[in-house]
Amino acid sequence: MKRNGRLIISIIGLMLFFSLCAPGQTECRKIPLKDYLDKMKGGWVGQIAGVSWGAPTEFKFVDKIMPDDVMPKWQPRMINDAFGQDDLYVEMTFLRSMEEHGLDVSIRQAGIDFANSGYALWCANKAGRTNLRKGIAPPDSSHPKFNKCPNDIDYQIEADFSGLIAPGMPNVAVSMGEKFGRLMNYGDGMYAGQFMGGMYAEAFFQSDIIKVIEAGLKCIPAESQYAEMVRDMLAWYKADPDNWEKTWQLCLEKYRKNPEYQKASNGGIDCKINGACVLMGLLYGKGDLDKTIIISCRSGYDSDCNPSSSAGVLFTIIGFSKLPDRFAKELNEKTFFSHTAYNFPALLDVCAKLARQAIIKEGGRIEKNENGEEIFVIPVVSPKPSKLELSWAPGPITDSKFTETEMKQITRAPDQEEKERLKQGVAKFAPGWQIASCGSDMNPGLHAKELGRKNILVTHPKDKDTACVLSKTMDIASGKKTTLKLVVGHHPKGDWELIVRTDGKEIFKKTIGKDIATEGWLNADVDLTPLAGKTVKVELLNQPTGWSHEAGYWAKIEIEVRDN
């Protein structure tokens, strides 16, 4: 139902109201504790449902709309597919820092805690954590001088917590961005998370989607490109409120094809285009739970994280008690989220604890009504956005480094988990082979599936001049025909050079790309028979070519020995 161009969600029955905090004090809003808990719980279920539903489609549709018949169908059991999702476990690290060190935990301590996290990361998160482990303290850990992904989506997908512990307190969400968002993001990348946090904070008191979005917009610098995107989305929706595909096309033309909006961008992981996908669902979903998630997902790009954000905001507005059973009836509340201290009940408990602290800190109070029920009384304040910073024209670094004492608290070496995970993947895929000089781009390791094949080892050159090397020392049998049998593939947007060396001598070389690979794959047989009777070191090189999508895909590495 629309009134004066504003979307009203008719199922919201809760009447929230303004009142005076006390004589002579500022205006306040009140929310009963039970209603806060209900909405906060709904927000977490929305995140979990959105990311679980969209997970099979992640980055399979870039710069194109996902066909309707490709969209997965929701099954209640899918709710338990989210315990290993990065847009959930990262924000729980931030909650843990505040639980252990207080709401006012320092940014340096937050950085130490993030540096000690043990889960897999990508993009800005990975770059920021690597910088922290190297001793580059925040805020420099996210500065474009040290972090090539400042405008990536990372804090946008992790900022939900900042609004869920801050009902009606937008400046808490802003300050959380300055503390936790700066560990990995800069400029628009940080503003994206502050915008999300601002929407969540308002969702406890507002059922009008446009007003919720406008509240988030007030939390970020008006001159930023991210704010411009939000204003565009609102204007495009108001101009054509029933055609999301048309608005999607407008987004594509401006925020993907226009170079002015691709500065400091890292392709389809950029926060602006993914933020637009979140708003696409919120606006054109018109309060419908399934439609909101489906539109955000079908908009493509990071199509699990985006519906997680849109569903999180909408489910907060609605509240857990008003959600259909299909979204949470099978949720396993005993399972802990990956590398965290929280299962679902513990997660709700820590958020409620921090919300109480935030209310008192912001000048509010907790009172009881005539029935002894607790009421949150929260002062109404205007958001105070962070200062404008541009990732493509950044300000100076602070030259902030961890002290020797602080470095002793960081127990994980740079990329320690990634190296161990890669080592284990190689051992499982090709026992006896070793790996060296593997870069961190394009998520190297053992993948369940790539290019239609299962159990694929992915490698990547260390840099544009240094090949990733797989090696094994082996005895070549006498009187036998020995063949090194390889099945190798390439990313659809790139190629790489496969080089085979024995004892340092090159015996095979071929560019693995679309010109010779069939459906991305090539069978390559290398004859080792001339080396019969010798012990040799065999090396397989994933050699870079043009330094674009240089990952090597390995479907088979086997030694075949036959009688002559």
C-alpha positions as CSV (number, residue, x, y, z in Angstrom):
1,M,0.0,0.0,0.0
2,K,1.4,3.4,-0.9
3,R,0.5,6.8,0.6
4,N,2.1,10.0,-0.7
5,G,4.7,8.0,-2.5
6,R,5.8,6.2,0.6
7,L,5.8,2.4,1.0
8,I,4.0,1.2,4.1
9,I,4.3,-2.4,5.3
10,S,0.8,-3.2,6.4
11,I,1.7,-6.1,8.6
12,I,3.5,-4.0,11.1
13,G,1.1,-3.7,14.1
14,L,3.5,-2.3,16.6
15,M,2.8,1.3,17.6
16,L,6.0,3.1,18.5
17,F,5.9,6.6,19.7
18,F,7.9,9.8,20.5
19,S,7.9,11.0,24.1
20,L,9.9,13.4,26.3
21,C,12.9,11.8,28.1
22,A,12.3,14.1,31.0
23,P,11.2,17.7,31.6
24,G,13.6,20.0,29.7
25,Q,15.5,17.1,28.0
26,T,15.6,16.1,24.3
27,E,12.9,14.1,22.5
28,C,13.2,10.4,22.9
29,R,11.8,7.2,21.3
30,K,10.8,4.2,23.3
31,I,10.8,0.5,22.5
32,P,9.9,-2.3,24.9
33,L,12.8,-4.7,25.5
34,K,10.7,-7.6,24.2
35,D,10.1,-5.8,20.9
36,Y,13.7,-4.9,20.6
37,L,14.7,-8.5,21.0
38,D,12.1,-9.6,18.5
39,K,13.3,-7.3,15.9
40,M,16.9,-7.9,16.5
41,K,16.3,-11.6,16.2
42,G,14.4,-11.1,13.0
43,G,17.4,-9.1,11.6
44,W,19.8,-12.0,12.2
45,V,17.4,-14.5,10.7
46,G,17.0,-12.2,7.7
47,Q,20.8,-12.2,7.2
48,I,21.1,-15.9,7.6
49,A,18.2,-16.7,5.2
50,G,19.3,-14.2,2.6
51,V,22.9,-15.5,2.4
52,S,21.8,-19.1,2.5
53,W,19.3,-18.7,-0.3
54,G,21.6,-16.8,-2.6
55,A,24.8,-18.8,-1.9
56,P,24.6,-21.1,-4.9
57,T,24.5,-18.1,-7.3
58,E,27.3,-16.0,-5.9
59,F,29.1,-14.0,-8.7
60,K,27.7,-16.3,-11.4
61,F,25.8,-13.3,-12.9
62,V,28.0,-10.2,-13.3
63,D,26.6,-7.3,-15.4
64,K,23.6,-9.4,-16.3
65,I,20.3,-10.2,-14.6
66,M,19.9,-13.7,-13.3
67,P,17.0,-15.5,-15.2
68,D,14.0,-16.2,-13.0
69,D,14.2,-20.0,-13.6
70,V,17.8,-20.1,-12.3
71,M,16.9,-18.6,-8.9
72,P,17.0,-21.4,-6.3
73,K,13.8,-22.3,-4.5
74,W,13.7,-21.8,-0.8
75,Q,13.8,-24.9,1.4
76,P,13.6,-24.5,5.2
77,R,16.7,-26.7,5.7
78,M,18.7,-24.1,3.8
79,I,18.7,-21.9,6.9
80,N,21.6,-24.0,8.3
81,D,23.9,-23.4,5.3
82,A,25.1,-20.0,6.7
83,F,27.4,-21.0,9.6
84,G,30.5,-20.8,7.4
85,Q,29.6,-17.5,5.6
86,D,32.1,-14.6,5.8
87,D,29.4,-11.9,6.0
88,L,28.3,-13.4,9.3
89,Y,31.4,-14.7,11.1
90,V,33.5,-11.5,10.5
91,E,30.9,-9.2,12.2
92,M,30.8,-11.7,15.1
93,T,34.6,-11.0,15.6
94,F,33.7,-7.4,16.1
95,L,31.0,-8.3,18.6
96,R,33.5,-10.4,20.5
97,S,36.0,-7.6,20.7
98,M,33.3,-5.4,22.3
99,E,32.1,-8.2,24.6
100,E,35.6,-8.8,25.9
101,H,36.9,-5.2,26.0
102,G,33.8,-3.1,26.2
103,L,31.7,-1.0,23.9
104,D,34.6,1.5,23.7
105,V,37.2,-1.0,22.7
106,S,40.0,0.8,20.9
107,I,40.5,0.5,17.2
108,R,44.0,-0.9,17.8
109,Q,42.6,-3.7,20.0
110,A,39.9,-4.3,17.4
111,G,42.7,-4.6,14.8
112,I,44.6,-7.1,16.9
113,D,41.5,-9.2,17.4
114,F,40.8,-9.2,13.6
115,A,44.4,-10.1,12.9
116,N,44.1,-13.1,15.1
117,S,40.9,-14.4,13.4
118,G,41.3,-17.9,11.8
119,Y,38.7,-18.0,9.0
120,A,39.2,-17.6,5.3
121,L,38.9,-14.1,3.9
122,W,38.9,-12.3,0.5
123,C,39.2,-8.9,-1.0
124,A,39.4,-5.9,1.3
125,N,39.1,-8.1,4.4
126,K,42.0,-10.2,3.4
127,A,44.2,-7.2,2.5
128,G,43.3,-5.4,5.7
129,R,44.0,-8.4,7.9
130,T,47.3,-9.1,6.1
131,N,48.4,-5.5,6.7
132,L,47.5,-5.8,10.4
133,R,49.5,-9.0,10.7
134,K,52.4,-7.2,9.1
135,G,52.2,-4.6,11.8
136,I,50.4,-1.9,9.8
137,A,48.0,-0.7,12.5
138,P,44.6,0.9,11.8
139,P,43.5,3.2,10.3
140,D,46.4,2.7,7.8
141,S,45.5,-1.0,7.4
142,S,42.7,0.1,5.0
143,H,44.5,3.1,3.4
144,P,44.7,2.8,-0.4
145,K,48.5,3.0,-0.1
146,F,48.5,-0.4,1.5
147,N,45.1,-1.8,0.5
148,K,44.3,-2.1,-3.2
149,C,40.6,-3.0,-2.4
150,P,39.4,0.1,-0.4
151,N,36.0,0.3,-2.1
152,D,35.2,-3.4,-2.0
153,I,31.9,-4.6,-0.4
154,D,33.5,-6.1,2.8
155,Y,32.3,-3.7,5.5
156,Q,29.0,-3.3,3.8
157,I,28.2,-7.0,4.3
158,E,29.5,-7.0,7.9
159,A,28.0,-3.8,9.3
160,D,24.6,-5.3,10.2
161,F,25.7,-5.7,13.8
162,S,26.3,-2.0,14.1
163,G,22.6,-1.2,13.7
164,L,21.3,-4.3,15.5
165,I,23.0,-3.2,18.7
166,A,22.0,0.5,18.2
167,P,18.2,0.8,17.9
168,G,17.4,4.4,17.0
169,M,21.1,5.4,17.5
170,P,22.5,6.3,14.1
171,N,25.7,7.8,15.5
172,V,26.6,4.4,17.1
173,A,26.5,2.9,13.7
174,V,28.6,5.7,12.3
175,S,31.2,5.3,15.1
176,M,31.3,1.5,14.6
177,G,32.2,2.2,11.0
178,E,35.1,4.4,12.1
179,K,36.3,1.6,14.4
180,F,35.7,-1.7,12.6
181,G,35.1,-0.5,9.0
182,R,38.5,1.2,8.9
183,L,40.2,-2.1,9.5
184,M,39.7,-3.0,5.9
185,N,37.8,-0.3,4.0
186,Y,38.2,3.4,3.1
187,G,36.0,6.1,1.7
188,D,32.9,4.6,0.0
189,G,33.8,1.2,1.3
190,M,33.4,2.4,4.9
191,Y,30.4,4.6,4.1
192,A,28.6,1.6,2.6
193,G,28.7,-0.1,6.0
194,Q,27.7,3.0,7.9
195,F,24.7,3.4,5.6
196,M,23.7,-0.2,6.3
197,G,24.1,0.3,10.0
198,G,22.0,3.5,9.8
199,M,19.2,1.6,8.1
200,Y,19.1,-1.1,10.7
201,A,19.1,1.4,13.5
202,E,16.0,3.1,12.0
203,A,14.3,-0.2,11.2
204,F,13.4,-0.6,14.9
205,F,11.2,2.4,14.7
206,Q,10.1,2.8,11.1
207,S,8.1,0.6,8.7
208,D,8.4,2.9,5.7
209,I,11.2,1.5,3.5
210,I,12.0,4.8,1.9
211,K,12.3,6.5,5.3
212,V,14.5,3.7,6.5
213,I,16.8,4.2,3.4
214,E,16.7,8.0,3.9
215,A,17.8,7.5,7.5
216,G,20.8,5.5,6.4
217,L,21.6,8.1,3.8
218,K,21.9,10.8,6.5
219,C,24.7,8.7,8.1
220,I,27.2,9.2,5.3
221,P,28.8,12.2,3.5
222,A,26.3,13.6,1.0
223,E,29.2,14.3,-1.5
224,S,30.3,10.7,-1.7
225,Q,29.6,8.5,-4.7
226,Y,27.9,6.0,-2.5
227,A,25.4,8.6,-1.3
228,E,24.9,9.6,-5.0
229,M,24.0,6.0,-5.7
230,V,21.4,5.9,-2.9
231,R,19.8,9.1,-4.2
232,D,19.8,7.7,-7.7
233,M,18.1,4.5,-6.5
234,L,15.4,6.5,-4.7
235,A,14.8,8.7,-7.7
236,W,14.7,5.9,-10.2
237,Y,12.3,3.9,-8.0
238,K,9.9,6.9,-7.6
239,A,10.0,7.5,-11.4
240,D,9.2,3.8,-12.2
241,P,8.2,1.9,-9.1
242,D,7.1,-1.3,-10.9
243,N,10.1,-2.0,-13.2
244,W,13.2,-3.1,-11.3
245,E,14.9,-4.4,-14.5
246,K,14.8,-0.9,-15.9
247,T,16.4,0.6,-12.8
248,W,19.0,-2.3,-12.8
249,Q,19.9,-1.2,-16.4
250,L,20.3,2.4,-15.2
251,C,22.6,1.2,-12.5
252,L,24.7,-0.8,-14.9
253,E,25.2,2.1,-17.3
254,K,26.2,4.6,-14.6
255,Y,27.9,2.5,-11.9
256,R,29.6,-0.1,-14.0
257,K,30.2,1.3,-17.5
258,N,31.0,4.9,-16.6
259,P,34.7,5.1,-15.7
260,E,34.0,8.0,-13.4
261,Y,32.4,5.5,-11.0
262,Q,34.9,2.8,-11.4
263,K,37.8,4.7,-9.8
264,A,39.4,2.6,-7.1
265,S,36.9,-0.1,-8.0
266,N,37.7,-3.8,-7.9
267,G,35.2,-4.9,-10.6
268,G,31.9,-6.5,-9.6
269,I,32.8,-6.6,-5.9
270,D,32.6,-2.7,-5.7
271,C,30.3,-1.5,-2.9
272,K,28.3,0.9,-5.0
273,I,26.9,-1.6,-7.5
274,N,26.3,-4.2,-4.8
275,G,24.7,-1.6,-2.5
276,A,22.4,-0.8,-5.4
277,C,21.4,-4.5,-5.5
278,V,20.5,-4.4,-1.8
279,L,18.3,-1.3,-2.4
280,M,16.8,-2.9,-5.5
281,G,15.3,-5.6,-3.3
282,L,14.2,-3.3,-0.5
283,L,12.5,-0.9,-2.9
284,Y,11.0,-3.1,-5.5
285,G,10.2,-5.9,-3.1
286,K,7.6,-3.6,-1.5
287,G,7.8,-5.3,1.8
288,D,7.3,-8.9,0.5
289,L,9.9,-11.2,2.1
290,D,10.5,-13.5,-0.8
291,K,10.3,-10.9,-3.5
292,T,12.9,-8.7,-1.6
293,I,15.4,-11.5,-1.4
294,I,14.8,-12.7,-5.0
295,I,15.2,-9.3,-6.6
296,S,18.4,-8.6,-4.6
297,C,19.7,-12.0,-5.6
298,R,18.7,-11.8,-9.3
299,S,20.4,-8.5,-9.6
300,G,23.6,-10.5,-9.6
301,Y,27.2,-9.7,-8.5
302,D,27.6,-10.7,-4.8
303,S,24.2,-12.3,-4.9
304,D,24.3,-14.0,-1.5
305,C,25.6,-11.1,0.5
306,N,23.2,-8.6,-1.1
307,P,20.0,-10.4,-0.3
308,S,21.4,-11.0,3.2
309,S,21.6,-7.3,3.7
310,S,18.2,-6.5,2.2
311,A,16.5,-9.3,4.1
312,G,18.3,-8.4,7.3
313,V,16.8,-4.8,7.2
314,L,13.3,-6.0,6.2
315,F,13.2,-8.8,8.8
316,T,14.2,-6.3,11.5
317,I,11.3,-4.0,10.5
318,I,8.9,-7.0,10.7
319,G,10.3,-8.8,13.7
320,F,10.9,-12.5,14.3
321,S,7.5,-13.3,15.7
322,K,5.8,-12.2,12.5
323,L,8.0,-14.1,10.1
324,P,6.6,-17.2,8.3
325,D,7.8,-20.5,9.9
326,R,9.5,-21.5,6.7
327,F,12.4,-19.1,7.4
328,A,13.5,-20.3,10.8
329,K,11.7,-23.4,11.9
330,E,14.7,-25.7,11.1
331,L,17.4,-23.3,12.4
332,N,20.0,-25.3,14.4
333,E,20.5,-23.1,17.4
334,K,23.3,-25.3,18.8
335,T,25.7,-25.0,15.9
336,F,28.5,-22.3,16.3
337,F,29.3,-20.0,13.5
338,S,32.7,-20.7,12.0
339,H,35.6,-19.6,14.2
340,T,33.4,-17.7,16.6
341,A,32.2,-18.0,20.2
342,Y,28.6,-17.8,19.2
343,N,25.7,-20.1,18.4
344,F,22.4,-18.4,17.7
345,P,21.2,-17.9,21.3
346,A,24.7,-16.6,22.3
347,L,24.6,-14.2,19.4
348,L,21.3,-12.7,20.5
349,D,22.6,-12.4,24.1
350,V,25.7,-10.5,23.2
351,C,23.7,-8.1,21.0
352,A,21.2,-7.4,23.8
353,K,24.1,-6.8,26.2
354,L,25.8,-4.3,23.9
355,A,22.6,-2.5,23.1
356,R,22.1,-1.8,26.8
357,Q,25.6,-0.4,27.0
358,A,25.0,1.8,23.9
359,I,21.7,3.2,25.2
360,I,23.3,4.3,28.5
361,K,26.4,5.7,26.7
362,E,24.2,7.7,24.3
363,G,22.3,9.4,27.2
364,G,19.2,7.1,27.2
365,R,17.9,4.9,30.0
366,I,16.2,1.6,30.7
367,E,13.0,2.0,32.7
368,K,10.1,-0.4,33.7
369,N,6.4,0.0,33.0
370,E,3.6,-0.8,35.4
371,N,3.9,-4.5,34.6
372,G,7.6,-4.6,35.4
373,E,8.6,-4.9,31.7
374,E,11.8,-3.1,30.6
375,I,11.5,-0.2,28.2
376,F,14.5,1.2,26.2
377,V,14.3,5.1,26.2
378,I,16.5,6.4,23.4
379,P,17.2,10.1,22.8
380,V,16.5,11.3,19.2
381,V,19.7,12.7,17.7
382,S,20.8,13.8,14.2
383,P,23.4,11.7,12.5
384,K,27.0,13.1,12.3
385,P,28.6,11.5,9.2
386,S,32.3,10.8,8.9
387,K,34.4,13.3,6.8
388,L,34.5,12.9,3.1
389,E,37.4,10.7,1.8
390,L,38.0,9.6,-1.7
391,S,39.7,6.2,-2.3
392,W,41.1,7.4,-5.6
393,A,42.6,10.6,-4.1
394,P,43.2,9.5,-0.5
395,G,44.5,11.7,2.3
396,P,47.8,11.1,4.0
397,I,48.6,8.0,5.9
398,T,49.0,8.3,9.7
399,D,52.1,6.1,9.7
400,S,50.4,4.0,12.4
401,K,52.3,0.8,13.3
402,F,51.7,-1.7,16.1
403,T,54.2,-1.5,18.9
404,E,56.5,-4.4,19.8
405,T,54.1,-5.3,22.7
406,E,51.1,-5.2,20.4
407,M,52.8,-7.4,17.8
408,K,53.4,-10.0,20.5
409,Q,49.6,-10.2,20.9
410,I,49.2,-11.1,17.2
411,T,49.7,-14.8,17.1
412,R,49.1,-15.4,13.4
413,A,51.6,-14.7,10.7
414,P,50.5,-13.0,7.5
415,D,48.4,-15.4,5.4
416,Q,49.1,-18.3,7.8
417,E,45.7,-19.9,7.4
418,E,45.6,-19.4,3.6
419,K,49.0,-21.1,3.2
420,E,48.1,-24.0,5.5
421,R,44.7,-24.4,3.7
422,L,46.5,-24.4,0.3
423,K,49.1,-26.9,1.5
424,Q,46.4,-29.2,2.7
425,G,44.5,-28.9,-0.6
426,V,47.6,-29.8,-2.6
427,A,48.3,-32.8,-0.3
428,K,44.7,-34.0,-0.8
429,F,44.6,-33.4,-4.6
430,A,48.1,-34.5,-5.6
431,P,49.8,-36.4,-2.7
432,G,53.6,-35.9,-2.6
433,W,53.6,-32.7,-4.5
434,Q,54.7,-29.4,-3.0
435,I,53.7,-25.8,-3.8
436,A,55.7,-22.6,-3.7
437,S,55.4,-19.0,-4.8
438,C,51.6,-19.1,-4.9
439,G,49.9,-15.8,-4.8
440,S,46.7,-15.0,-2.9
441,D,44.6,-13.7,-5.7
442,M,41.5,-15.6,-7.0
443,N,41.2,-17.8,-3.9
444,P,43.8,-20.5,-4.5
445,G,43.2,-23.9,-2.9
446,L,41.1,-27.0,-3.5
447,H,37.7,-26.0,-4.9
448,A,34.7,-28.3,-5.0
449,K,33.8,-27.3,-8.5
450,E,35.2,-25.1,-11.4
451,L,34.1,-24.9,-15.0
452,G,31.7,-27.9,-14.7
453,R,34.3,-30.2,-13.1
454,K,34.6,-31.3,-9.5
455,N,37.6,-31.3,-7.1
456,I,39.8,-28.7,-8.8
457,L,43.1,-27.3,-7.5
458,V,43.4,-23.6,-8.1
459,T,46.8,-21.9,-8.1
460,H,47.9,-18.3,-8.9
461,P,51.3,-16.8,-9.7
462,K,52.9,-14.9,-6.8
463,D,53.2,-11.7,-9.0
464,K,53.3,-10.7,-12.6
465,D,56.9,-11.9,-12.9
466,T,56.9,-15.0,-10.6
467,A,55.2,-18.3,-11.4
468,C,53.5,-20.5,-8.9
469,V,55.3,-23.9,-8.8
470,L,54.1,-27.4,-8.1
471,S,57.0,-29.8,-7.7
472,K,57.8,-33.4,-6.8
473,T,61.0,-35.5,-6.8
474,M,60.4,-38.9,-8.3
475,D,62.2,-42.0,-9.7
476,I,61.5,-42.7,-13.3
477,A,61.2,-46.4,-13.9
478,S,63.6,-48.2,-16.3
479,G,62.1,-50.2,-19.1
480,K,58.7,-48.5,-18.8
481,K,56.8,-45.8,-20.6
482,T,56.3,-43.0,-18.1
483,T,53.8,-40.2,-18.9
484,L,52.9,-37.1,-16.8
485,K,49.2,-36.7,-17.5
486,L,47.7,-33.3,-16.8
487,V,44.2,-31.9,-17.2
488,V,44.4,-28.1,-16.9
489,G,42.0,-25.2,-17.3
490,H,41.8,-21.4,-17.2
491,H,39.5,-18.7,-16.0
492,P,37.0,-17.6,-18.8
493,K,38.5,-14.1,-18.7
494,G,42.2,-15.1,-18.7
495,D,45.0,-17.4,-19.7
496,W,48.3,-18.6,-18.3
497,E,51.4,-20.5,-19.4
498,L,51.9,-24.1,-18.4
499,I,55.6,-25.0,-18.2
500,V,57.0,-28.4,-17.2
501,R,60.6,-28.6,-16.1
502,T,62.7,-31.6,-15.1
503,D,65.8,-30.8,-13.0
504,G,65.4,-27.2,-14.1
505,K,65.2,-28.0,-17.9
506,E,62.1,-26.9,-19.7
507,I,60.5,-29.9,-21.6
508,F,57.0,-28.6,-22.2
509,K,55.4,-25.2,-22.7
510,K,51.9,-24.2,-23.7
511,T,49.5,-21.2,-23.2
512,I,46.3,-22.4,-21.5
513,G,43.6,-20.2,-22.9
514,K,40.4,-20.2,-25.0
515,D,42.4,-20.7,-28.2
516,I,43.3,-24.3,-27.4
517,A,41.2,-25.3,-24.4
518,T,37.8,-27.0,-25.0
519,E,35.2,-25.6,-22.6
520,G,38.1,-24.2,-20.6
521,W,40.0,-27.5,-20.3
522,L,43.0,-29.1,-22.0
523,N,44.5,-32.6,-21.7
524,A,48.3,-32.4,-21.8
525,D,50.5,-35.5,-21.8
526,V,54.3,-35.1,-21.2
527,D,56.6,-38.0,-21.9
528,L,59.1,-38.7,-19.1
529,T,60.4,-41.9,-20.6
530,P,63.7,-40.4,-21.8
531,L,64.6,-39.9,-18.1
532,A,64.2,-43.6,-17.3
533,G,66.4,-44.8,-14.5
534,K,66.9,-41.3,-13.1
535,T,65.7,-39.5,-10.0
536,V,64.4,-36.1,-11.2
537,K,62.6,-33.1,-9.8
538,V,59.5,-32.4,-11.9
539,E,58.1,-28.8,-11.7
540,L,54.8,-27.6,-13.0
541,L,54.7,-23.8,-13.5
542,N,51.6,-21.6,-13.5
543,Q,53.4,-18.8,-15.3
544,P,51.7,-15.4,-15.7
545,T,51.1,-13.9,-19.2
546,G,49.2,-10.6,-19.3
547,W,48.4,-10.5,-15.5
548,S,44.7,-10.8,-15.8
549,H,42.8,-13.7,-14.3
550,E,46.0,-15.8,-14.3
551,A,44.7,-18.7,-12.1
552,G,45.7,-22.1,-13.1
553,Y,43.0,-24.8,-12.8
554,W,44.2,-28.4,-12.2
555,A,41.7,-31.2,-12.7
556,K,44.4,-34.0,-12.9
557,I,48.1,-34.4,-12.0
558,E,49.0,-38.1,-12.4
559,I,52.0,-40.2,-13.4
560,E,51.1,-43.1,-15.6
561,V,53.6,-46.0,-16.0
562,R,53.1,-48.7,-18.6
563,D,55.1,-51.5,-20.1
564,N,56.8,-50.6,-23.3
